[in-house]
């Protein structure tokens, strides 16, 4: 169970306790209103945290996808560079071979 799930479970448990307190105890009106306002504040905070969590999850997915794309681009560029280096090496060998042939013809 993740930390967020544990916190959500605890928060829901606290809300349920607040609901049962409101219903079971005969308290003065001001205390009852205080408990209700605390309950509403907790619910508001829970909603804000859930929205923030969803936004962070979307951002995480976007960044993860962006990293994957960048890694793919880097691999493609690396492959192209490797091919280019191989072609240069082949051209160098061919040039050396031609220079050798020219030297043979000159002597």
N, CA, C and O atoms as CSV, one atom per row, in Angstrom:
chain,resi,resn,atom,element,x,y,z
A,1,UNK,N,N,0.853,-1.166,0.000
A,1,UNK,CA,C,0.000,0.000,0.000
A,1,UNK,C,C,0.902,1.234,0.000
A,1,UNK,O,O,1.823,1.332,0.811
A,2,UNK,N,N,0.645,2.150,-0.885
A,2,UNK,CA,C,1.476,3.334,-0.986
A,2,UNK,C,C,1.148,4.317,0.135
A,2,UNK,O,O,0.135,4.187,0.822
A,3,UNK,N,N,2.013,5.284,0.298
A,3,UNK,CA,C,1.825,6.297,1.337
A,3,UNK,C,C,0.532,7.056,1.101
A,3,UNK,O,O,-0.216,7.335,2.039
A,4,UNK,N,N,0.271,7.389,-0.158
A,4,UNK,CA,C,-0.945,8.138,-0.485
A,4,UNK,C,C,-2.175,7.316,-0.125
A,4,UNK,O,O,-3.137,7.845,0.432
A,5,UNK,N,N,-2.147,6.032,-0.439
A,5,UNK,CA,C,-3.285,5.174,-0.110
A,5,UNK,C,C,-3.476,5.081,1.405
A,5,UNK,O,O,-4.608,5.089,1.889
A,6,UNK,N,N,-2.366,4.993,2.158
A,6,UNK,CA,C,-2.468,4.936,3.617
A,6,UNK,C,C,-3.049,6.232,4.160
A,6,UNK,O,O,-3.908,6.213,5.043
A,7,UNK,N,N,-2.580,7.361,3.631
A,7,UNK,CA,C,-3.091,8.647,4.094
A,7,UNK,C,C,-4.568,8.798,3.753
A,7,UNK,O,O,-5.350,9.304,4.559
A,8,UNK,N,N,-4.945,8.358,2.560
A,8,UNK,CA,C,-6.353,8.439,2.169
A,8,UNK,C,C,-7.208,7.561,3.081
A,8,UNK,O,O,-8.298,7.961,3.490
A,9,UNK,N,N,-6.713,6.370,3.395
A,9,UNK,CA,C,-7.453,5.470,4.280
A,9,UNK,C,C,-7.607,6.098,5.659
A,9,UNK,O,O,-8.688,6.058,6.246
A,10,UNK,N,N,-6.527,6.680,6.176
A,10,UNK,CA,C,-6.584,7.336,7.484
A,10,UNK,C,C,-7.537,8.530,7.455
A,10,UNK,O,O,-8.297,8.753,8.397
A,11,UNK,N,N,-7.488,9.288,6.367
A,11,UNK,CA,C,-8.362,10.449,6.232
A,11,UNK,C,C,-9.823,10.018,6.196
A,11,UNK,O,O,-10.663,10.616,6.869
A,12,UNK,N,N,-10.129,8.999,5.428
A,12,UNK,CA,C,-11.500,8.489,5.371
A,12,UNK,C,C,-11.944,7.974,6.745
A,12,UNK,O,O,-13.092,8.162,7.147
A,13,UNK,N,N,-11.028,7.328,7.453
A,13,UNK,CA,C,-11.334,6.832,8.791
A,13,UNK,C,C,-11.646,8.005,9.722
A,13,UNK,O,O,-12.598,7.945,10.500
A,14,UNK,N,N,-10.850,9.067,9.643
A,14,UNK,CA,C,-11.076,10.253,10.462
A,14,UNK,C,C,-12.403,10.916,10.125
A,14,UNK,O,O,-13.121,11.361,11.020
A,15,UNK,N,N,-12.726,10.984,8.859
A,15,UNK,CA,C,-14.007,11.570,8.437
A,15,UNK,C,C,-15.165,10.764,8.992
A,15,UNK,O,O,-16.148,11.324,9.479
A,16,UNK,N,N,-15.046,9.455,8.917
A,16,UNK,CA,C,-16.093,8.594,9.478
A,16,UNK,C,C,-16.238,8.805,10.990
A,16,UNK,O,O,-17.352,8.823,11.515
A,17,UNK,N,N,-15.106,8.964,11.684
A,17,UNK,CA,C,-15.159,9.229,13.119
A,17,UNK,C,C,-15.851,10.557,13.401
A,17,UNK,O,O,-16.668,10.669,14.315
A,18,UNK,N,N,-15.503,11.573,12.586
A,18,UNK,CA,C,-16.135,12.880,12.757
A,18,UNK,C,C,-17.643,12.785,12.532
A,18,UNK,O,O,-18.427,13.393,13.260
A,19,UNK,N,N,-18.039,12.020,11.523
A,19,UNK,CA,C,-19.471,11.831,11.268
A,19,UNK,C,C,-20.155,11.163,12.450
A,19,UNK,O,O,-21.241,11.571,12.860
A,20,UNK,N,N,-19.517,10.137,12.994
A,20,UNK,CA,C,-20.138,9.430,14.121
A,20,UNK,C,C,-20.161,10.309,15.366
A,20,UNK,O,O,-21.107,10.244,16.151
A,21,UNK,N,N,-19.123,11.135,15.554
A,21,UNK,CA,C,-19.129,12.059,16.684
A,21,UNK,C,C,-20.293,13.030,16.568
A,21,UNK,O,O,-20.989,13.306,17.545
A,22,UNK,N,N,-20.491,13.531,15.391
A,22,UNK,CA,C,-21.548,14.498,15.163
A,22,UNK,C,C,-22.910,13.885,15.477
A,22,UNK,O,O,-23.799,14.555,16.003
A,23,UNK,N,N,-23.058,12.631,15.153
A,23,UNK,CA,C,-24.353,11.993,15.325
A,23,UNK,C,C,-24.578,11.451,16.734
A,23,UNK,O,O,-25.723,11.355,17.175
A,24,UNK,N,N,-23.498,11.092,17.458
A,24,UNK,CA,C,-23.686,10.394,18.725
A,24,UNK,C,C,-23.641,11.282,19.946
A,24,UNK,O,O,-24.320,10.999,20.934
A,25,UNK,N,N,-22.883,12.318,19.911
A,25,UNK,CA,C,-22.741,13.156,21.094
A,25,UNK,C,C,-23.684,14.351,21.042
A,25,UNK,O,O,-23.889,14.976,20.002
A,26,UNK,N,N,-24.236,14.632,22.187
A,26,UNK,CA,C,-25.035,15.848,22.247
A,26,UNK,C,C,-24.112,16.946,22.758
A,26,UNK,O,O,-23.787,17.005,23.943
A,27,UNK,N,N,-23.705,17.793,21.860
A,27,UNK,CA,C,-22.760,18.844,22.174
A,27,UNK,C,C,-23.409,20.190,21.911
A,27,UNK,O,O,-24.394,20.297,21.180
A,28,UNK,N,N,-22.842,21.196,22.513
A,28,UNK,CA,C,-23.361,22.523,22.213
A,28,UNK,C,C,-23.218,22.820,20.716
A,28,UNK,O,O,-22.361,22.260,20.033
A,29,UNK,N,N,-24.058,23.689,20.243
A,29,UNK,CA,C,-24.098,23.993,18.819
A,29,UNK,C,C,-22.759,24.490,18.298
A,29,UNK,O,O,-22.350,24.119,17.197
A,30,UNK,N,N,-22.071,25.322,19.069
A,30,UNK,CA,C,-20.800,25.863,18.576
A,30,UNK,C,C,-19.762,24.765,18.395
A,30,UNK,O,O,-18.967,24.829,17.457
A,31,UNK,N,N,-19.746,23.748,19.277
A,31,UNK,CA,C,-18.816,22.635,19.123
A,31,UNK,C,C,-19.202,21.787,17.913
A,31,UNK,O,O,-18.345,21.317,17.164
A,32,UNK,N,N,-20.486,21.606,17.742
A,32,UNK,CA,C,-20.970,20.852,16.589
A,32,UNK,C,C,-20.575,21.555,15.293
A,32,UNK,O,O,-20.127,20.915,14.342
A,33,UNK,N,N,-20.742,22.860,15.265
A,33,UNK,CA,C,-20.356,23.630,14.079
A,33,UNK,C,C,-18.851,23.580,13.858
A,33,UNK,O,O,-18.387,23.525,12.719
A,34,UNK,N,N,-18.093,23.598,14.944
A,34,UNK,CA,C,-16.635,23.513,14.837
A,34,UNK,C,C,-16.229,22.174,14.222
A,34,UNK,O,O,-15.373,22.125,13.339
A,35,UNK,N,N,-16.837,21.109,14.684
A,35,UNK,CA,C,-16.539,19.777,14.149
A,35,UNK,C,C,-16.926,19.704,12.671
A,35,UNK,O,O,-16.182,19.163,11.853
A,36,UNK,N,N,-18.087,20.250,12.340
A,36,UNK,CA,C,-18.510,20.248,10.934
A,36,UNK,C,C,-17.547,21.052,10.070
A,36,UNK,O,O,-17.208,20.630,8.965
A,37,UNK,N,N,-17.110,22.193,10.559
A,37,UNK,CA,C,-16.183,23.001,9.756
A,37,UNK,C,C,-14.837,22.293,9.605
A,37,UNK,O,O,-14.220,22.353,8.541
A,38,UNK,N,N,-14.379,21.618,10.672
A,38,UNK,CA,C,-13.134,20.840,10.567
A,38,UNK,C,C,-13.295,19.706,9.564
A,38,UNK,O,O,-12.399,19.431,8.767
A,39,UNK,N,N,-14.446,19.059,9.617
A,39,UNK,CA,C,-14.732,17.977,8.663
A,39,UNK,C,C,-14.710,18.518,7.238
A,39,UNK,O,O,-14.100,17.922,6.350
A,40,UNK,N,N,-15.381,19.651,7.023
A,40,UNK,CA,C,-15.403,20.249,5.687
A,40,UNK,C,C,-14.010,20.666,5.235
A,40,UNK,O,O,-13.662,20.521,4.063
A,41,UNK,N,N,-13.216,21.183,6.164
A,41,UNK,CA,C,-11.844,21.579,5.834
A,41,UNK,C,C,-11.005,20.356,5.440
A,41,UNK,O,O,-10.228,20.399,4.486
A,42,UNK,N,N,-11.176,19.291,6.181
A,42,UNK,CA,C,-10.450,18.049,5.861
A,42,UNK,C,C,-10.874,17.523,4.492
A,42,UNK,O,O,-10.031,17.095,3.703
A,43,UNK,N,N,-12.167,17.553,4.209
A,43,UNK,CA,C,-12.650,17.106,2.894
A,43,UNK,C,C,-12.098,17.998,1.777
A,43,UNK,O,O,-11.718,17.509,0.713
A,44,UNK,N,N,-12.058,19.311,2.030
A,44,UNK,CA,C,-11.518,20.243,1.036
A,44,UNK,C,C,-10.033,19.951,0.788
A,44,UNK,O,O,-9.582,19.921,-0.357
A,45,UNK,N,N,-9.279,19.736,1.872
A,45,UNK,CA,C,-7.865,19.419,1.739
A,45,UNK,C,C,-7.665,18.098,0.994
A,45,UNK,O,O,-6.754,17.962,0.177
A,46,UNK,N,N,-8.532,17.131,1.294
A,46,UNK,CA,C,-8.450,15.839,0.604
A,46,UNK,C,C,-8.663,16.036,-0.898
A,46,UNK,O,O,-7.916,15.485,-1.706
A,47,UNK,N,N,-9.671,16.811,-1.272
A,47,UNK,CA,C,-9.931,17.069,-2.690
A,47,UNK,C,C,-8.747,17.760,-3.349
A,47,UNK,O,O,-8.356,17.409,-4.462
A,48,UNK,N,N,-8.176,18.746,-2.655
A,48,UNK,CA,C,-7.017,19.455,-3.212
A,48,UNK,C,C,-5.851,18.500,-3.413
A,48,UNK,O,O,-5.179,18.537,-4.443
A,49,UNK,N,N,-5.613,17.643,-2.422
A,49,UNK,CA,C,-4.512,16.680,-2.529
A,49,UNK,C,C,-4.740,15.683,-3.656
A,49,UNK,O,O,-3.806,15.309,-4.365
A,50,UNK,N,N,-5.989,15.255,-3.816
A,50,UNK,CA,C,-6.289,14.330,-4.907
A,50,UNK,C,C,-6.058,14.992,-6.262
A,50,UNK,O,O,-5.524,14.366,-7.178
A,51,UNK,N,N,-6.461,16.267,-6.391
A,51,UNK,CA,C,-6.237,16.986,-7.646
A,51,UNK,C,C,-4.744,17.163,-7.904
A,51,UNK,O,O,-4.267,16.967,-9.022
A,52,UNK,N,N,-4.021,17.533,-6.861
A,52,UNK,CA,C,-2.579,17.726,-7.002
A,52,UNK,C,C,-1.898,16.404,-7.365
A,52,UNK,O,O,-0.996,16.370,-8.202
A,53,UNK,N,N,-2.337,15.328,-6.730
A,53,UNK,CA,C,-1.777,14.012,-7.028
A,53,UNK,C,C,-2.037,13.635,-8.488
A,53,UNK,O,O,-1.145,13.136,-9.174
A,54,UNK,N,N,-3.259,13.875,-8.957
A,54,UNK,CA,C,-3.581,13.563,-10.359
A,54,UNK,C,C,-2.723,14.400,-11.297
A,54,UNK,O,O,-2.242,13.902,-12.315
A,55,UNK,N,N,-2.530,15.671,-10.955
A,55,UNK,CA,C,-1.695,16.542,-11.792
A,55,UNK,C,C,-0.250,16.056,-11.802
A,55,UNK,O,O,0.396,16.036,-12.850
A,56,UNK,N,N,0.253,15.668,-10.641
A,56,UNK,CA,C,1.620,15.148,-10.572
A,56,UNK,C,C,1.767,13.848,-11.356
A,56,UNK,O,O,2.791,13.622,-12.001
A,57,UNK,N,N,0.751,12.998,-11.303
A,57,UNK,CA,C,0.802,11.751,-12.071
A,57,UNK,C,C,0.820,12.035,-13.572
A,57,UNK,O,O,1.545,11.384,-14.322
A,58,UNK,N,N,0.007,13.026,-14.013
A,58,UNK,CA,C,0.016,13.405,-15.437
A,58,UNK,C,C,1.380,13.963,-15.830
A,58,UNK,O,O,1.914,13.630,-16.888
A,59,UNK,N,N,1.938,14.811,-14.974
A,59,UNK,CA,C,3.248,15.393,-15.266
A,59,UNK,C,C,4.326,14.313,-15.287
A,59,UNK,O,O,5.222,14.333,-16.131
A,60,UNK,N,N,4.232,13.381,-14.360
A,60,UNK,CA,C,5.193,12.279,-14.319
A,60,UNK,C,C,5.133,11.463,-15.609
A,60,UNK,O,O,6.168,11.118,-16.180
A,61,UNK,N,N,3.916,11.156,-16.065
A,61,UNK,CA,C,3.755,10.396,-17.302
A,61,UNK,C,C,4.323,11.176,-18.486
A,61,UNK,O,O,5.014,10.606,-19.330
A,62,UNK,N,N,4.033,12.485,-18.551
A,62,UNK,CA,C,4.550,13.319,-19.632
A,62,UNK,C,C,6.079,13.313,-19.631
A,62,UNK,O,O,6.704,13.139,-20.677
A,63,UNK,N,N,6.675,13.505,-18.457
A,63,UNK,CA,C,8.137,13.534,-18.378
A,63,UNK,C,C,8.746,12.169,-18.691
A,63,UNK,O,O,9.791,12.084,-19.336
A,64,UNK,N,N,8.091,11.104,-18.233
A,64,UNK,CA,C,8.586,9.756,-18.523
A,64,UNK,C,C,8.560,9.502,-20.033
A,64,UNK,O,O,9.508,8.951,-20.593
A,65,UNK,N,N,7.450,9.913,-20.694
A,65,UNK,CA,C,7.357,9.754,-22.146
A,65,UNK,C,C,8.412,10.600,-22.861
A,65,UNK,O,O,9.014,10.165,-23.843
A,66,UNK,N,N,8.623,11.813,-22.350
A,66,UNK,CA,C,9.621,12.698,-22.959
A,66,UNK,C,C,11.021,12.101,-22.826
A,66,UNK,O,O,11.812,12.156,-23.768
A,67,UNK,N,N,11.325,11.537,-21.674
A,67,UNK,CA,C,12.624,10.888,-21.467
A,67,UNK,C,C,12.777,9.711,-22.415
A,67,UNK,O,O,13.842,9.521,-23.004
A,68,UNK,N,N,11.729,8.924,-22.567
A,68,UNK,CA,C,11.772,7.782,-23.480
A,68,UNK,C,C,12.044,8.247,-24.909
A,68,UNK,O,O,12.852,7.650,-25.620
A,69,UNK,N,N,11.362,9.319,-25.325
A,69,UNK,CA,C,11.577,9.852,-26.670
A,69,UNK,C,C,12.996,10.371,-26.839
A,69,UNK,O,O,13.622,10.143,-27.874
A,70,UNK,N,N,13.506,11.064,-25.835
A,70,UNK,CA,C,14.876,11.575,-25.905
A,70,UNK,C,C,15.888,10.433,-25.966
A,70,UNK,O,O,16.872,10.508,-26.702
A,71,UNK,N,N,15.646,9.388,-25.199
A,71,UNK,CA,C,16.539,8.230,-25.238
A,71,UNK,C,C,16.511,7.589,-26.622
A,71,UNK,O,O,17.542,7.153,-27.135
A,72,UNK,N,N,15.338,7.536,-27.212
A,72,UNK,CA,C,15.210,6.984,-28.557
A,72,UNK,C,C,15.974,7.838,-29.566
A,72,UNK,O,O,16.681,7.315,-30.427
A,73,UNK,N,N,15.823,9.155,-29.449
A,73,UNK,CA,C,16.547,10.065,-30.345
A,73,UNK,C,C,18.047,9.903,-30.188
A,73,UNK,O,O,18.781,9.860,-31.175
A,74,UNK,N,N,18.501,9.813,-28.941
A,74,UNK,CA,C,19.932,9.651,-28.682
A,74,UNK,C,C,20.434,8.353,-29.296
A,74,UNK,O,O,21.519,8.319,-29.876
A,75,UNK,N,N,19.657,7.291,-29.172
A,75,UNK,CA,C,20.069,6.004,-29.751
A,75,UNK,C,C,20.162,6.106,-31.267
A,75,UNK,O,O,21.106,5.594,-31.868
A,76,UNK,N,N,19.172,6.774,-31.897
A,76,UNK,CA,C,19.202,6.938,-33.346
A,76,UNK,C,C,20.428,7.730,-33.775
A,76,UNK,O,O,21.117,7.367,-34.729
A,77,UNK,N,N,20.693,8.824,-33.052
A,77,UNK,CA,C,21.857,9.652,-33.393
A,77,UNK,C,C,23.155,8.892,-33.172
A,77,UNK,O,O,24.108,9.038,-33.937
A,78,UNK,N,N,23.186,8.094,-32.136
A,78,UNK,CA,C,24.372,7.288,-31.855
A,78,UNK,C,C,24.586,6.261,-32.965
A,78,UNK,O,O,25.715,6.043,-33.406
A,79,UNK,N,N,23.508,5.637,-33.413
A,79,UNK,CA,C,23.598,4.670,-34.512
A,79,UNK,C,C,24.082,5.353,-35.790
A,79,UNK,O,O,24.926,4.822,-36.512
A,80,UNK,N,N,23.526,6.549,-36.059
A,80,UNK,CA,C,23.959,7.292,-37.249
A,80,UNK,C,C,25.440,7.660,-37.154
A,80,UNK,O,O,26.178,7.557,-38.133
A,81,UNK,N,N,25.857,8.084,-35.984
A,81,UNK,CA,C,27.261,8.442,-35.791
A,81,UNK,C,C,28.163,7.228,-35.977
A,81,UNK,O,O,29.231,7.320,-36.583
A,82,UNK,N,N,27.723,6.098,-35.453
A,82,UNK,CA,C,28.500,4.870,-35.608
A,82,UNK,C,C,28.610,4.482,-37.087
A,82,UNK,O,O,29.685,4.111,-37.557
A,83,UNK,N,N,27.493,4.570,-37.814
A,83,UNK,CA,C,27.523,4.271,-39.249
A,83,UNK,C,C,28.438,5.245,-39.989
A,83,UNK,O,O,29.205,4.846,-40.866
A,84,UNK,N,N,28.350,6.509,-39.632
A,84,UNK,CA,C,29.192,7.522,-40.259
A,84,UNK,C,C,30.664,7.223,-39.997
A,84,UNK,O,O,31.487,7.310,-40.909
A,85,UNK,N,N,30.994,6.877,-38.774
A,85,UNK,CA,C,32.383,6.538,-38.432
A,85,UNK,C,C,32.862,5.307,-39.197
A,85,UNK,O,O,34.014,5.250,-39.628
A,86,UNK,N,N,31.979,4.326,-39.365
A,86,UNK,CA,C,32.353,3.135,-40.133
A,86,UNK,C,C,32.616,3.496,-41.597
A,86,UNK,O,O,33.569,3.010,-42.206
A,87,UNK,N,N,31.767,4.347,-42.145
A,87,UNK,CA,C,31.970,4.771,-43.542
A,87,UNK,C,C,33.270,5.550,-43.688
A,87,UNK,O,O,33.985,5.378,-44.675
A,88,UNK,N,N,33.580,6.392,-42.734
A,88,UNK,CA,C,34.843,7.143,-42.776
A,88,UNK,C,C,36.021,6.179,-42.710
A,88,UNK,O,O,37.001,6.326,-43.441
A,89,UNK,N,N,35.914,5.209,-41.841
A,89,UNK,CA,C,36.980,4.210,-41.716
A,89,UNK,C,C,37.163,3.441,-43.031
A,89,UNK,O,O,38.289,3.200,-43.467
A,90,UNK,N,N,36.053,3.064,-43.649
A,90,UNK,CA,C,36.129,2.365,-44.932
A,90,UNK,C,C,36.765,3.260,-45.995
A,90,UNK,O,O,37.588,2.798,-46.786
A,91,UNK,N,N,36.387,4.533,-46.015
A,91,UNK,CA,C,36.979,5.470,-46.975
A,91,UNK,C,C,38.470,5.661,-46.711
A,91,UNK,O,O,39.251,5.773,-47.655
A,92,UNK,N,N,38.868,5.699,-45.466
A,92,UNK,CA,C,40.287,5.814,-45.133
A,92,UNK,C,C,41.070,4.604,-45.638
A,92,UNK,O,O,42.157,4.735,-46.199
A,93,UNK,N,N,40.492,3.427,-45.425
A,93,UNK,CA,C,41.158,2.203,-45.903
A,93,UNK,C,C,41.256,2.221,-47.426
A,93,UNK,O,O,42.289,1.876,-48.001
A,94,UNK,N,N,40.167,2.628,-48.062
A,94,UNK,CA,C,40.159,2.684,-49.529
A,94,UNK,C,C,41.181,3.708,-50.031
A,94,UNK,O,O,41.884,3.464,-51.012
A,95,UNK,N,N,41.254,4.847,-49.354
A,95,UNK,CA,C,42.220,5.883,-49.735
A,95,UNK,C,C,43.638,5.366,-49.571
A,95,UNK,O,O,44.489,5.575,-50.435
A,96,UNK,N,N,43.886,4.694,-48.465
A,96,UNK,CA,C,45.222,4.139,-48.243
A,96,UNK,C,C,45.572,3.114,-49.320
A,96,UNK,O,O,46.704,3.057,-49.800
A,97,UNK,N,N,44.595,2.322,-49.681
A,97,UNK,CA,C,44.811,1.327,-50.728
A,97,UNK,C,C,45.124,2.014,-52.049
A,97,UNK,O,O,46.019,1.577,-52.773
A,98,UNK,N,N,44.398,3.089,-52.377
A,98,UNK,CA,C,44.635,3.825,-53.619
A,98,UNK,C,C,46.003,4.496,-53.612
A,98,UNK,O,O,46.702,4.503,-54.625
A,99,UNK,N,N,46.378,5.052,-52.478
A,99,UNK,CA,C,47.698,5.682,-52.374
A,99,UNK,C,C,48.770,4.623,-52.585
A,99,UNK,O,O,49.774,4.873,-53.252
A,100,UNK,N,N,48.560,3.462,-52.027
A,100,UNK,CA,C,49.516,2.348,-52.227
A,100,UNK,C,C,49.631,1.988,-53.689
A,100,UNK,O,O,50.729,1.793,-54.211
A,101,UNK,N,N,48.496,1.901,-54.342
A,101,UNK,CA,C,48.475,1.558,-55.772
A,101,UNK,C,C,49.190,2.652,-56.590
A,101,UNK,O,O,49.951,2.351,-57.509
A,102,UNK,N,N,48.940,3.879,-56.252
A,102,UNK,CA,C,49.583,4.986,-56.981
A,102,UNK,C,C,51.087,4.935,-56.780
A,102,UNK,O,O,51.851,5.154,-57.720
A,103,UNK,N,N,51.509,4.649,-55.566
A,103,UNK,CA,C,52.956,4.552,-55.289
A,103,UNK,C,C,53.568,3.407,-56.072
A,103,UNK,O,O,54.700,3.518,-56.544
A,104,UNK,N,N,52.848,2.322,-56.217
A,104,UNK,CA,C,53.375,1.192,-56.988
A,104,UNK,C,C,53.544,1.581,-58.457
A,104,UNK,O,O,54.529,1.215,-59.097
A,105,UNK,N,N,52.574,2.325,-58.979
A,105,UNK,CA,C,52.624,2.720,-60.387
A,105,UNK,C,C,53.727,3.756,-60.636
A,105,UNK,O,O,54.283,3.828,-61.731
A,106,UNK,N,N,54.027,4.534,-59.635
A,106,UNK,CA,C,55.052,5.572,-59.804
A,106,UNK,C,C,56.456,4.980,-59.785
A,106,UNK,O,O,57.379,5.580,-60.337
A,107,UNK,N,N,56.632,3.861,-59.184
A,107,UNK,CA,C,57.987,3.276,-59.129
A,107,UNK,C,C,58.244,2.263,-60.193
A,107,UNK,O,O,59.337,1.700,-60.258
